[in-house]
Each structure stands twice: as C-alpha cells, then as structure tokens.
C-alpha cells in the first residue's frame, strides 16, 4: 500500500506501519516492522483484552467492586471510576465523568492479580500474547503504559480484534460498545469531548472532533493511541485495522500527520 510510505515524511527517528484485514491478511507494511517500540497507552487495549479473558474464565465479573467506593471493573475499563489521571485518588463519583486514568488500569492489574494469583504481566502473556504468537511483546511495568511491542505482533492483535478467537465475539462486541453513554470528558491531547465515548478499554471514535483518526474514519472506529507516538485503530466499516508505531513523543506533529495518513490508507482501499 503506497499510503503507508507517508510515514517517511513524519518527523521521527523511526516509524513502522501495517494494515491488516480480519482474516489476518496483511495488505501492506512499511518500515522496520520487527523493531520493538515502547507502546505507552497502546498497552491499555492489550491489558483490557487480558481482563476480558479473566472475565470469560470466571475469575472476575465486570460489575464486581474494584477500585474506589462504588466503582466496578467495568468503570475502570471505561475510565469512569473517578480515579485521577496518574494518581490513586478519587476526583468524582463513579459513572459521572470520563476521567482518563492510568491509575485505573493499575488498579485493574492489581485486581486481576489478586483474583487469579498470577502476576498481571504473566497473566497477559498466558492469556493474550502467547496464544496470538506475540513473542516480541512484553509488559515491563504498569498495565497502563509499559508495554513494548512490534508492528508484526500488533498486526496479530489487530486481526484478533476483528475476528476473535480468544474471546466470545459477543464479549468483544461489548468492549466496542459505548459504556455509560453521554458521559463527558477530556480526550488526552484533544481536549474536552461531549460525549467522550469509550468502550471497555477501547476508545470509540463516534463523532469526536478533533480526533487522531481521519475524517474518513467511520464512527464505529475504535482503538487507542499512545504518548510515545503510537496508535492502533480498527474501522469495522472499512473491514481493516491499522497499526503505526514511532519513537517520538506525541505532540503537534502527530496531530497533524495522523489524520491525513489514516484518510490516505482508507482511500487506497
């Protein structure tokens, strides 16, 4: 796909990208797809998937208490627990505001660890990474932001999101469905959004503006971006997913480069 070559114009030291269909067919790649990049918050979808495996295995329930008083596993996954961004303190009542929270995912990791008696990084490896053949991916700290992976590995995960093998498709459909509809909040890097739609660990594009995906992206598009210059989106309407990893912190360059890149990918399809 010629559109992927646009990453060569990004002001970054290293970048790699790929587009994959639900059946795992890779439509194109560009750059060093085996290079390991820090994922930053693209770690969260991987962590969320492990949480959903724990749910299907019966280790936890989505609506059981977890985190602050009145909060549940579902609240934590949907960034509505009331926990602050990077601190383990409560700033609002659960379910009332979309407060994007690294702390919430750290609480989730601890919750799964206690429920399964397995360290969360190991649980993630056994539940998600190993079955999908993601041998170059590791979690070396916080389940919110300390994953390291490659485009080659994330292509496998992106195919799984489109045609689940590890989870019941109904569980994945729930993860991509807006939780606590109508909730306002700030999308990091893009300001206040009303509503700020989110599923279970996945951000849902809906009609957000501004946004890191493209103007041609369908409202059903879901995924995540990371402060390390990384993103993964799935557009069910287009029937494809795209992974792009870079090694320069998110900033104005990314806000300018990513949407036209996504539109170019979609138009080439």
Backbone as JSON, one array per atom type, in Angstrom:
{
  "sequence": "XXXXXXXXXXXXXXXXXXXXXXXXXXXXXXXXXXXXXXXXXXXXXXXXXXXXXXXXXXXXXXXXXXXXXXXXXXXXXXXXXXXXXXXXXXXXXXXXXXXXXXXXXXXXXXXXXXXXXXXXXXXXXXXXXXXXXXXXXXXXXXXXXXXXXXXXXXXXXXXXXXXXXXXXXXXXXXXXXXXXXXXXXXXXXXXXXXXXXXXXXXXXXXXXXXXXXXXXXXXXXXXXXXXXXXXXXXXXXXXXXXXXXXXXXXXXXXXXXXXXXXXXXXXXX",
  "N": [[0.84, -1.2, 0.0], [0.72, 2.06, -1.04], [0.12, 4.28, 0.48], [1.11, 3.85, 3.04], [3.74, 4.59, 2.94], [3.8, 7.21, 3.6], [4.66, 7.56, 6.18], [7.33, 8.04, 6.03], [7.59, 10.73, 5.83], [7.12, 11.65, 8.32], [8.26, 13.47, 11.18], [10.19, 11.85, 12.73], [12.54, 9.64, 14.38], [12.36, 6.81, 13.89], [9.91, 4.77, 12.33], [7.15, 2.56, 11.78], [4.61, 0.76, 10.0], [1.44, -0.9, 9.37], [-1.27, -2.51, 7.62], [-4.1, -4.52, 8.18], [-6.42, -7.14, 7.46], [-9.46, -8.7, 8.73], [-9.16, -11.47, 8.48], [-6.54, -11.83, 8.89], [-4.95, -11.25, 6.75], [-2.31, -9.38, 5.63], [-2.3, -6.31, 4.24], [-0.42, -4.49, 3.59], [2.85, -3.23, 4.47], [5.24, -1.02, 6.0], [8.45, 0.19, 6.72], [10.52, -0.75, 9.62], [9.18, -3.45, 10.69], [9.69, -5.32, 12.64], [10.91, -4.02, 14.65], [11.2, -3.12, 18.05], [9.07, -1.1, 19.85], [8.36, 1.25, 22.48], [5.1, 1.21, 23.76], [3.5, 2.97, 25.19], [0.32, 4.22, 25.95], [-0.98, 2.48, 24.19], [-0.66, 0.12, 25.3], [-2.88, -0.29, 26.9], [-5.23, -1.42, 25.48], [-4.29, -4.07, 25.12], [-3.99, -4.89, 27.79], [-6.65, -4.63, 28.6], [-7.84, -6.61, 27.07], [-6.8, -8.89, 28.26], [-8.04, -8.67, 30.74], [-10.67, -9.13, 29.96], [-10.46, -11.78, 29.15], [-10.02, -12.91, 31.66], [-12.52, -12.4, 32.74], [-14.17, -14.02, 31.08], [-13.15, -16.47, 31.82], [-14.17, -16.71, 34.29], [-12.91, -15.71, 36.5], [-13.32, -13.14, 37.36], [-16.02, -10.71, 37.59], [-17.59, -8.36, 35.44], [-19.07, -6.4, 36.67], [-18.38, -6.42, 39.33], [-17.19, -5.1, 42.49], [-14.42, -2.88, 42.3], [-11.57, -0.92, 42.72], [-12.19, 2.55, 43.59], [-14.68, 3.41, 46.15], [-17.84, 2.27, 45.24], [-17.14, 1.85, 42.62], [-16.57, -0.32, 39.77], [-15.18, -3.18, 37.95], [-15.97, -2.73, 35.32], [-16.32, 0.1, 35.32], [-13.63, 0.87, 35.69], [-12.41, -0.1, 33.33], [-13.71, 1.5, 31.5], [-12.91, 4.04, 32.04], [-14.37, 5.51, 33.94], [-14.26, 5.41, 36.67], [-13.71, 7.39, 38.44], [-11.19, 7.8, 39.38], [-8.15, 9.71, 39.44], [-5.98, 10.99, 36.79], [-3.16, 10.15, 36.92], [-2.84, 9.48, 39.52], [-3.58, 7.78, 42.56], [-6.12, 8.71, 43.61], [-9.47, 9.75, 44.27], [-11.56, 11.69, 42.21], [-14.11, 12.16, 41.37], [-17.55, 10.96, 41.43], [-18.13, 7.5, 40.7], [-19.0, 6.68, 37.33], [-19.92, 9.17, 36.51], [-18.27, 10.99, 35.16], [-15.96, 11.01, 32.39], [-12.98, 10.24, 33.13], [-9.96, 9.95, 32.02], [-7.68, 7.5, 32.94], [-4.61, 6.41, 34.04], [-4.03, 5.36, 36.5], [-6.35, 3.91, 37.03], [-6.07, 1.67, 35.36], [-3.88, 0.5, 36.52], [-4.94, -0.23, 38.97], [-6.75, -2.11, 37.99], [-4.96, -4.08, 37.03], [-3.84, -4.95, 39.47], [-6.16, -5.98, 40.61], [-6.83, -8.16, 38.94], [-4.57, -9.68, 39.37], [-4.86, -10.4, 42.07], [-7.23, -11.85, 41.9], [-6.58, -14.01, 40.27], [-4.22, -15.0, 41.21], [-1.87, -14.72, 39.82], [0.87, -12.91, 38.58], [0.18, -9.82, 36.9], [1.49, -9.19, 34.44], [2.39, -11.69, 33.66], [-0.03, -13.03, 33.46], [-1.17, -11.65, 31.31], [0.63, -12.44, 29.34], [0.16, -15.23, 29.19], [-2.58, -15.31, 28.62], [-3.11, -13.73, 26.37], [-0.83, -12.81, 24.75], [0.88, -15.07, 24.22], [-0.95, -17.04, 23.07], [-1.6, -15.68, 20.7], [0.77, -15.59, 19.39], [2.5, -13.49, 19.88], [5.38, -12.96, 20.33], [7.34, -11.05, 20.62], [6.43, -9.15, 22.32], [6.2, -7.48, 25.42], [5.32, -6.81, 28.84], [6.52, -4.53, 30.93], [6.09, -3.34, 33.43], [3.78, -0.95, 34.39], [0.35, -1.76, 33.67], [-0.95, 0.19, 32.33], [0.75, 1.57, 30.63], [3.31, 0.5, 30.03], [3.98, -1.36, 28.05], [5.84, -3.05, 25.46], [6.33, -3.49, 22.03], [6.01, -4.77, 18.63], [5.26, -3.85, 15.21], [4.7, -6.14, 13.72], [3.79, -7.94, 15.7], [1.57, -6.55, 16.74], [-0.12, -6.49, 14.58], [-1.14, -9.05, 14.61], [-2.7, -8.93, 16.91], [-4.49, -6.96, 16.1], [-5.86, -8.28, 14.07], [-7.1, -10.23, 15.6], [-8.87, -8.63, 17.09], [-10.72, -8.04, 15.15], [-11.71, -10.49, 14.3], [-12.44, -12.45, 16.57], [-10.72, -15.0, 18.36], [-9.8, -15.72, 20.82], [-11.66, -14.8, 22.58], [-15.23, -14.79, 23.19], [-17.13, -13.6, 20.49], [-19.25, -11.96, 21.25], [-18.47, -10.86, 23.66], [-16.34, -9.25, 22.81], [-17.74, -7.54, 21.15], [-19.19, -6.17, 23.07], [-17.13, -4.84, 24.32], [-16.51, -2.98, 22.41], [-18.65, -1.36, 22.43], [-20.33, 1.59, 23.44], [-19.85, 2.5, 26.75], [-21.65, 3.69, 29.53], [-23.19, 5.83, 28.14], [-23.2, 9.16, 26.78], [-21.49, 10.39, 28.52], [-19.36, 12.98, 29.49], [-16.0, 14.24, 28.93], [-12.36, 14.63, 28.96], [-10.38, 14.03, 26.17], [-7.19, 12.93, 26.12], [-4.76, 15.13, 24.84], [-6.48, 16.11, 22.94], [-8.47, 17.59, 24.03], [-11.64, 18.7, 25.54], [-14.43, 16.58, 25.16], [-17.75, 16.01, 24.17], [-20.22, 13.86, 23.66], [-17.67, 11.86, 25.36], [-16.91, 9.18, 24.12], [-16.4, 5.78, 25.07], [-15.41, 2.37, 25.13], [-14.88, -0.84, 26.56], [-11.97, -0.47, 27.59], [-11.21, 0.39, 25.13], [-11.05, 3.2, 23.0], [-13.74, 4.86, 21.43], [-14.48, 6.19, 18.32], [-16.79, 7.59, 17.31], [-18.36, 10.68, 16.87], [-16.32, 12.45, 17.45], [-14.45, 15.46, 17.58], [-11.75, 17.66, 17.68], [-9.86, 14.77, 16.42], [-7.71, 11.84, 16.54], [-7.88, 9.97, 14.51], [-8.99, 9.69, 11.05], [-10.83, 11.98, 8.85], [-12.31, 10.43, 7.22], [-12.73, 8.18, 8.66], [-14.94, 5.78, 10.03], [-17.74, 6.27, 12.33], [-17.8, 4.05, 13.93], [-15.23, 3.29, 14.36], [-12.63, 2.1, 16.43], [-10.09, 2.01, 19.01], [-6.79, 2.94, 20.06], [-4.41, 5.43, 21.07], [-0.95, 6.26, 21.79], [1.23, 8.07, 24.02], [3.82, 7.8, 23.24], [3.98, 8.07, 20.56], [2.41, 6.3, 19.07], [-0.14, 4.24, 17.53], [-3.19, 2.32, 17.21], [-5.84, 1.44, 15.23], [-9.12, 0.17, 14.52], [-11.34, -0.11, 11.92], [-14.45, -1.02, 11.54], [-16.3, -0.59, 9.48], [-14.76, -0.26, 7.21], [-13.46, -2.64, 7.24], [-10.85, -3.17, 8.03], [-7.77, -2.92, 9.93], [-5.31, -0.72, 11.32], [-1.95, -0.29, 12.23], [0.44, 1.82, 13.63], [3.64, 2.66, 14.61], [5.94, 4.7, 16.32], [8.92, 6.48, 17.39], [8.87, 8.95, 18.66], [7.71, 11.3, 20.98], [4.2, 11.89, 21.35], [2.72, 14.78, 19.92], [2.2, 18.08, 18.47], [3.11, 17.37, 15.9], [2.13, 14.76, 15.51], [-0.63, 15.12, 15.72], [-1.03, 16.55, 13.43], [-0.07, 14.83, 11.42], [-1.22, 12.24, 11.61], [-4.17, 12.1, 11.03], [-4.43, 12.74, 8.13], [-2.86, 10.65, 7.18], [-4.32, 8.37, 7.96], [-6.66, 8.84, 6.46], [-5.57, 8.59, 3.89], [-4.84, 5.9, 3.86], [-7.4, 4.7, 4.09], [-8.61, 5.64, 1.76], [-7.13, 4.4, -0.17], [-7.96, 1.82, -0.04]],
  "CA": [[0.0, 0.0, 0.0], [1.56, 3.25, -1.18], [-0.2, 5.25, 1.53], [1.93, 3.61, 4.23], [5.03, 5.27, 2.77], [3.7, 8.56, 4.16], [5.39, 7.63, 7.46], [8.68, 8.55, 5.77], [7.54, 12.18, 5.98], [6.92, 12.01, 9.73], [9.5, 13.96, 11.79], [10.52, 10.89, 13.79], [13.72, 8.83, 14.05], [11.99, 5.5, 13.37], [8.47, 4.5, 12.29], [6.72, 1.39, 11.01], [3.15, 0.71, 9.94], [0.87, -2.01, 8.62], [-2.73, -2.6, 7.53], [-4.46, -5.94, 8.21], [-7.83, -7.48, 7.42], [-9.93, -9.56, 9.82], [-8.67, -12.84, 8.32], [-5.1, -11.84, 9.11], [-4.23, -10.85, 5.55], [-1.63, -8.09, 5.74], [-2.44, -5.64, 2.94], [0.8, -3.73, 3.32], [3.68, -2.8, 5.61], [6.31, -0.08, 5.65], [9.34, 0.43, 7.85], [11.04, -1.92, 10.34], [8.03, -3.99, 11.42], [10.15, -6.16, 13.75], [11.54, -3.13, 15.64], [10.41, -3.03, 19.29], [8.78, 0.28, 20.26], [7.52, 1.46, 23.66], [3.72, 1.44, 23.31], [2.76, 3.91, 26.04], [-1.06, 3.81, 26.26], [-1.46, 1.37, 23.36], [-0.64, -1.01, 26.23], [-4.19, -0.48, 27.54], [-6.08, -2.42, 24.83], [-3.78, -5.41, 25.43], [-4.36, -5.17, 29.18], [-8.11, -4.79, 28.65], [-8.18, -7.92, 26.5], [-6.5, -9.88, 29.3], [-9.11, -8.55, 31.74], [-11.86, -9.78, 29.39], [-10.21, -13.22, 29.25], [-10.28, -13.27, 33.07], [-13.99, -12.38, 32.88], [-14.73, -15.22, 30.45], [-12.71, -17.65, 32.58], [-14.9, -16.74, 35.55], [-12.08, -15.23, 37.62], [-13.9, -11.87, 37.8], [-17.23, -10.25, 36.91], [-17.4, -6.97, 35.02], [-19.77, -5.47, 37.57], [-17.99, -6.59, 40.73], [-16.47, -3.94, 43.01], [-12.97, -2.77, 42.08], [-11.18, 0.49, 42.74], [-12.8, 3.4, 44.62], [-16.02, 3.07, 46.62], [-18.89, 2.38, 44.23], [-16.6, 1.56, 41.3], [-16.51, -1.72, 39.36], [-14.24, -3.49, 36.87], [-16.48, -2.04, 34.13], [-15.97, 1.51, 35.46], [-12.19, 1.02, 35.48], [-12.13, -0.3, 31.91], [-14.33, 2.57, 30.71], [-12.41, 5.33, 32.53], [-15.41, 6.23, 34.68], [-14.18, 5.02, 38.09], [-13.49, 8.59, 39.26], [-9.77, 7.94, 39.73], [-7.41, 10.74, 38.73], [-5.19, 10.54, 35.65], [-1.95, 9.41, 37.27], [-2.75, 9.39, 40.98], [-4.58, 6.9, 43.15], [-7.07, 9.47, 44.41], [-10.75, 9.87, 43.6], [-11.91, 13.09, 41.95], [-15.54, 12.27, 41.08], [-18.32, 9.75, 41.68], [-18.09, 6.55, 39.58], [-20.04, 6.73, 36.31], [-20.41, 10.52, 36.25], [-17.38, 11.69, 34.23], [-14.96, 10.18, 31.73], [-11.67, 10.71, 33.56], [-8.95, 9.03, 31.51], [-6.9, 7.21, 34.14], [-3.59, 5.37, 34.14], [-4.19, 4.74, 37.82], [-7.42, 2.94, 36.94], [-5.57, 0.42, 34.77], [-3.0, -0.13, 37.51], [-5.85, -0.89, 39.91], [-7.24, -3.3, 37.28], [-3.9, -5.08, 37.04], [-3.78, -5.5, 40.84], [-7.4, -6.73, 40.84], [-6.69, -9.44, 38.23], [-3.51, -10.41, 40.05], [-5.42, -11.0, 43.29], [-8.28, -12.81, 41.54], [-6.02, -15.19, 39.59], [-2.99, -15.38, 41.89], [-0.82, -14.7, 38.81], [1.27, -11.53, 38.28], [-0.59, -9.4, 35.73], [2.29, -9.31, 33.21], [2.4, -13.1, 33.3], [-1.39, -13.36, 33.03], [-1.29, -11.1, 29.96], [1.41, -13.29, 28.43], [-0.51, -16.52, 29.03], [-3.96, -15.17, 28.13], [-3.23, -13.0, 25.1], [0.37, -12.71, 23.92], [1.34, -16.39, 23.77], [-1.88, -17.66, 22.11], [-1.59, -14.96, 19.42], [2.1, -15.63, 18.8], [3.13, -12.17, 20.02], [6.57, -13.31, 21.12], [8.21, -9.88, 20.81], [5.71, -8.18, 23.16], [6.36, -7.67, 26.86], [4.83, -5.77, 29.75], [7.64, -4.37, 31.87], [5.7, -2.4, 34.47], [2.37, -0.6, 34.52], [-0.56, -2.21, 32.62], [-1.48, 1.37, 31.65], [1.65, 2.28, 29.71], [4.68, -0.01, 29.95], [4.16, -2.41, 27.06], [6.78, -2.87, 24.35], [5.89, -4.43, 21.0], [6.39, -4.53, 17.23], [4.14, -3.83, 14.27], [4.39, -7.53, 13.38], [2.98, -8.52, 16.78], [0.28, -5.85, 16.89], [-0.96, -6.92, 13.46], [-1.84, -10.26, 15.08], [-3.72, -8.47, 17.85], [-5.49, -6.22, 15.32], [-6.68, -9.3, 13.4], [-7.92, -10.83, 16.67], [-9.95, -7.71, 17.43], [-11.71, -8.07, 14.08], [-12.28, -11.84, 14.2], [-11.93, -13.01, 17.84], [-10.53, -16.43, 18.61], [-9.53, -15.91, 22.24], [-12.85, -14.39, 23.32], [-16.51, -14.87, 22.52], [-17.36, -12.36, 19.75], [-20.2, -11.1, 21.97], [-17.68, -10.11, 24.64], [-15.6, -8.23, 22.08], [-18.73, -6.55, 20.71], [-19.5, -5.35, 24.24], [-15.96, -3.99, 24.56], [-16.53, -1.93, 21.41], [-19.92, -0.65, 22.6], [-20.17, 2.71, 24.38], [-20.23, 2.28, 28.15], [-22.1, 4.94, 30.16], [-23.38, 6.78, 27.05], [-23.46, 10.56, 27.11], [-20.53, 10.88, 29.51], [-18.39, 13.98, 29.02], [-14.66, 14.09, 29.46], [-11.25, 15.12, 28.16], [-9.56, 13.07, 25.45], [-5.83, 13.48, 26.24], [-4.18, 15.66, 23.63], [-7.51, 16.63, 22.02], [-9.39, 18.46, 24.75], [-12.94, 18.26, 26.04], [-15.33, 15.97, 24.18], [-19.09, 15.77, 24.71], [-19.73, 12.92, 24.67], [-16.34, 11.27, 25.2], [-17.32, 7.76, 24.11], [-15.39, 4.77, 25.37], [-15.9, 1.03, 25.39], [-14.16, -1.49, 27.66], [-10.54, -0.41, 27.31], [-11.0, 0.91, 23.78], [-11.71, 4.47, 22.71], [-14.63, 4.78, 20.28], [-14.38, 7.47, 17.63], [-18.09, 8.25, 17.2], [-18.27, 11.92, 16.08], [-15.4, 13.34, 18.14], [-13.67, 16.4, 16.78], [-10.77, 16.98, 16.83], [-9.57, 13.37, 16.75], [-6.44, 11.36, 15.99], [-8.12, 9.21, 13.3], [-9.21, 10.56, 9.9], [-12.19, 12.46, 8.57], [-13.0, 9.34, 6.53], [-12.93, 7.07, 9.6], [-16.34, 5.63, 10.4], [-18.0, 6.48, 13.75], [-17.6, 2.78, 14.64], [-13.8, 3.07, 14.55], [-12.19, 2.03, 17.83], [-8.67, 1.74, 19.15], [-6.07, 3.68, 21.1], [-3.09, 5.97, 20.71], [-0.05, 6.35, 22.94], [2.06, 9.27, 24.1], [5.15, 7.54, 22.66], [3.89, 8.21, 19.12], [1.9, 5.01, 18.6], [-1.6, 4.06, 17.51], [-3.83, 1.16, 16.59], [-7.28, 1.61, 15.06], [-9.89, -0.79, 13.74], [-12.53, 0.51, 11.32], [-15.3, -2.13, 11.1], [-16.97, -0.26, 8.22], [-13.78, -0.48, 6.14], [-13.01, -4.02, 7.31], [-9.4, -3.23, 8.22], [-7.14, -2.28, 11.07], [-4.01, -0.13, 11.01], [-1.0, -0.1, 13.34], [1.6, 2.67, 13.31], [4.48, 2.85, 15.78], [7.06, 5.61, 16.11], [9.7, 6.68, 18.62], [8.89, 10.35, 19.09], [6.54, 11.55, 21.82], [3.04, 12.53, 20.75], [2.69, 16.24, 20.0], [1.58, 18.67, 17.29], [3.48, 16.63, 14.68], [1.24, 13.61, 15.36], [-1.98, 15.63, 15.48], [-1.05, 16.98, 12.03], [0.29, 13.76, 10.47], [-2.01, 11.01, 11.69], [-5.45, 12.06, 10.31], [-4.29, 12.55, 6.68], [-2.31, 9.3, 6.95], [-5.46, 7.45, 8.04], [-7.51, 9.06, 5.29], [-4.89, 8.04, 2.72], [-4.98, 4.44, 3.96], [-8.79, 4.33, 3.8], [-8.94, 5.94, 0.36], [-6.44, 3.41, -1.03], [-8.73, 0.58, -0.01]],
  "C": [[0.88, 1.25, 0.0], [1.34, 4.26, -0.06], [0.69, 5.08, 2.76], [3.28, 4.3, 4.15], [5.0, 6.69, 3.29], [4.44, 8.67, 5.49], [6.81, 8.14, 7.26], [8.75, 10.07, 5.92], [7.35, 12.62, 7.43], [8.26, 12.45, 10.33], [9.9, 13.12, 13.0], [11.77, 10.13, 13.4], [13.36, 7.52, 13.35], [10.47, 5.36, 13.38], [8.22, 3.27, 11.44], [5.21, 1.33, 11.06], [2.7, -0.5, 9.14], [-0.64, -1.89, 8.62], [-3.09, -4.07, 7.4], [-5.97, -6.11, 8.17], [-8.17, -8.44, 8.56], [-9.38, -10.98, 9.71], [-7.16, -12.94, 8.5], [-4.29, -11.48, 7.89], [-3.63, -9.46, 5.73], [-1.62, -7.45, 4.36], [-1.2, -4.84, 2.57], [1.54, -3.42, 4.59], [4.69, -1.79, 5.09], [7.15, 0.15, 6.9], [9.73, -0.87, 8.54], [9.97, -2.54, 11.25], [8.42, -4.93, 12.56], [10.83, -5.34, 14.85], [10.62, -3.01, 16.86], [10.31, -1.56, 19.73], [8.08, 0.29, 21.61], [6.11, 1.86, 23.19], [3.03, 2.58, 24.01], [1.32, 3.39, 26.18], [-1.67, 2.81, 25.28], [-1.32, 0.06, 24.14], [-2.05, -1.32, 26.73], [-5.1, -1.46, 26.82], [-5.61, -3.85, 25.08], [-4.17, -5.82, 26.84], [-5.85, -5.44, 29.3], [-8.51, -6.16, 28.12], [-7.9, -9.03, 27.51], [-7.56, -9.85, 30.39], [-10.37, -9.27, 31.24], [-11.69, -11.3, 29.35], [-10.49, -13.69, 30.68], [-11.78, -13.31, 33.36], [-14.59, -13.65, 32.28], [-14.31, -16.5, 31.17], [-13.41, -17.75, 33.93], [-14.11, -16.27, 36.75], [-12.64, -13.93, 38.2], [-15.26, -11.69, 37.12], [-17.01, -8.78, 36.54], [-18.03, -5.97, 35.99], [-19.5, -5.74, 39.05], [-17.19, -5.38, 41.19], [-14.97, -4.02, 42.72], [-12.64, -1.29, 42.04], [-11.9, 1.27, 43.83], [-14.19, 2.9, 45.03], [-17.06, 3.3, 45.53], [-18.44, 2.06, 42.81], [-16.54, 0.06, 41.05], [-15.41, -1.92, 38.32], [-14.66, -2.75, 35.6], [-16.13, -0.55, 34.17], [-14.49, 1.74, 35.16], [-11.83, 0.89, 34.0], [-12.61, 0.87, 31.06], [-13.91, 3.97, 31.17], [-13.51, 6.16, 33.2], [-15.4, 5.88, 36.17], [-14.09, 6.23, 39.01], [-12.06, 8.77, 39.69], [-9.11, 9.0, 38.86], [-6.53, 10.13, 37.64], [-4.02, 9.65, 36.06], [-1.77, 9.25, 38.78], [-3.89, 8.51, 41.5], [-5.45, 7.68, 44.15], [-8.34, 9.68, 43.59], [-11.12, 11.33, 43.43], [-13.39, 13.26, 41.58], [-16.23, 10.95, 41.39], [-18.22, 8.81, 40.47], [-19.28, 6.73, 38.64], [-20.5, 8.11, 35.92], [-19.57, 11.29, 35.24], [-16.4, 10.71, 33.61], [-13.59, 10.76, 32.06], [-10.63, 9.68, 33.15], [-7.91, 8.79, 32.6], [-5.91, 6.07, 33.96], [-3.73, 4.62, 35.45], [-5.27, 3.66, 37.8], [-6.96, 1.61, 36.36], [-4.58, -0.28, 35.69], [-3.82, -0.85, 38.58], [-6.41, -2.17, 39.29], [-6.21, -4.42, 37.32], [-3.79, -5.75, 38.4], [-4.99, -6.4, 41.11], [-7.32, -8.11, 40.17], [-5.64, -10.31, 38.91], [-4.04, -11.13, 41.3], [-6.44, -12.09, 42.96], [-7.71, -14.11, 40.97], [-4.79, -15.77, 40.28], [-1.82, -15.53, 40.89], [-0.43, -13.24, 38.59], [0.64, -11.08, 36.96], [0.2, -9.54, 34.43], [2.33, -10.75, 32.72], [1.02, -13.55, 32.82], [-1.61, -12.87, 31.6], [-0.55, -11.99, 28.95], [0.67, -14.59, 28.14], [-1.86, -16.39, 28.32], [-4.05, -14.6, 26.73], [-1.99, -13.16, 24.22], [0.8, -14.06, 23.35], [0.37, -17.03, 22.77], [-1.88, -17.0, 20.74], [-0.23, -14.97, 18.74], [2.83, -14.32, 18.86], [4.39, -12.28, 20.88], [7.49, -12.13, 21.38], [7.6, -8.84, 21.73], [5.9, -8.51, 24.63], [5.68, -6.53, 27.61], [5.84, -5.67, 30.87], [7.33, -3.37, 32.97], [4.21, -2.2, 34.49], [1.52, -1.14, 33.36], [-1.18, -1.04, 31.86], [-0.58, 1.84, 30.53], [3.02, 1.67, 29.48], [4.85, -1.22, 29.06], [5.19, -2.03, 26.02], [6.41, -3.91, 23.3], [6.41, -4.01, 19.64], [5.12, -4.42, 16.39], [3.72, -5.26, 13.92], [3.49, -8.18, 14.43], [1.6, -7.87, 16.85], [-0.67, -6.12, 15.72], [-1.76, -8.17, 13.86], [-2.98, -9.89, 16.04], [-4.85, -7.77, 17.1], [-6.4, -7.18, 14.54], [-7.62, -9.96, 14.41], [-9.1, -9.93, 17.03], [-11.07, -7.75, 16.39], [-12.41, -9.41, 13.95], [-11.8, -12.64, 15.41], [-11.85, -14.54, 17.85], [-10.35, -16.71, 20.1], [-10.75, -15.6, 23.1], [-14.1, -14.66, 22.5], [-16.73, -13.54, 21.77], [-18.33, -11.41, 20.44], [-19.49, -10.28, 23.04], [-16.94, -8.97, 23.97], [-16.55, -7.13, 21.6], [-19.11, -5.62, 21.87], [-18.35, -4.37, 24.53], [-15.92, -2.81, 23.59], [-17.83, -1.13, 21.43], [-19.74, 0.43, 23.66], [-20.7, 2.32, 25.76], [-20.55, 3.63, 28.79], [-22.26, 6.04, 29.1], [-23.67, 8.18, 27.55], [-22.49, 11.16, 28.1], [-19.52, 11.83, 28.88], [-17.01, 13.67, 29.6], [-13.62, 14.65, 28.51], [-10.55, 13.94, 27.49], [-8.14, 13.62, 25.45], [-5.27, 13.91, 24.88], [-5.17, 16.33, 22.69], [-8.6, 17.42, 22.73], [-10.72, 17.84, 25.11], [-13.81, 17.72, 24.91], [-16.67, 15.69, 24.85], [-19.98, 15.18, 23.62], [-18.31, 12.44, 24.35], [-16.53, 9.75, 25.27], [-16.15, 6.81, 24.28], [-16.07, 3.44, 25.56], [-15.2, 0.46, 26.61], [-12.68, -1.56, 27.31], [-10.2, 0.12, 25.93], [-11.73, 2.22, 23.61], [-12.54, 4.3, 21.44], [-14.7, 6.15, 19.62], [-15.69, 8.25, 17.68], [-17.92, 9.53, 16.35], [-17.33, 12.93, 16.74], [-14.63, 14.22, 17.16], [-13.08, 17.46, 17.72], [-10.52, 15.54, 17.29], [-8.32, 12.92, 16.03], [-6.63, 10.45, 14.77], [-8.45, 10.19, 12.17], [-10.63, 11.02, 9.74], [-13.0, 11.39, 7.87], [-13.24, 8.14, 7.45], [-14.4, 6.99, 10.0], [-16.53, 5.88, 11.89], [-17.76, 5.21, 14.58], [-16.13, 2.5, 14.95], [-13.44, 3.08, 16.04], [-10.7, 1.73, 17.87], [-8.05, 2.55, 20.26], [-4.83, 4.31, 20.51], [-2.27, 6.12, 21.98], [0.83, 7.57, 22.87], [3.47, 9.06, 23.54], [5.13, 7.65, 21.14], [3.37, 6.98, 18.42], [0.39, 5.04, 18.47], [-1.99, 2.74, 16.86], [-5.31, 1.49, 16.46], [-7.85, 0.47, 14.24], [-11.12, -0.05, 13.23], [-13.42, -0.61, 10.77], [-15.99, -1.85, 9.76], [-16.05, -0.51, 7.03], [-13.26, -1.91, 6.12], [-11.51, -4.18, 7.45], [-9.0, -2.6, 9.55], [-5.79, -1.74, 10.64], [-3.22, 0.05, 12.3], [0.11, 0.82, 12.86], [2.35, 2.94, 14.61], [5.63, 3.78, 15.41], [7.77, 5.83, 17.45], [9.92, 8.16, 18.91], [7.6, 10.63, 19.84], [5.44, 12.26, 21.04], [3.11, 14.04, 20.96], [2.03, 16.78, 18.76], [1.91, 17.93, 15.99], [2.5, 15.5, 14.43], [-0.19, 14.06, 15.04], [-2.13, 16.08, 14.02], [-0.89, 15.81, 11.06], [-0.68, 12.59, 10.46], [-3.33, 11.04, 10.92], [-5.31, 11.94, 8.79], [-3.7, 11.19, 6.32], [-3.45, 8.29, 6.95], [-6.39, 7.61, 6.84], [-6.89, 8.5, 4.01], [-5.0, 6.52, 2.69], [-6.39, 4.02, 3.54], [-9.13, 4.57, 2.33], [-8.27, 4.92, -0.58], [-7.15, 2.07, -1.05], [-9.82, 0.6, -1.07]]
}
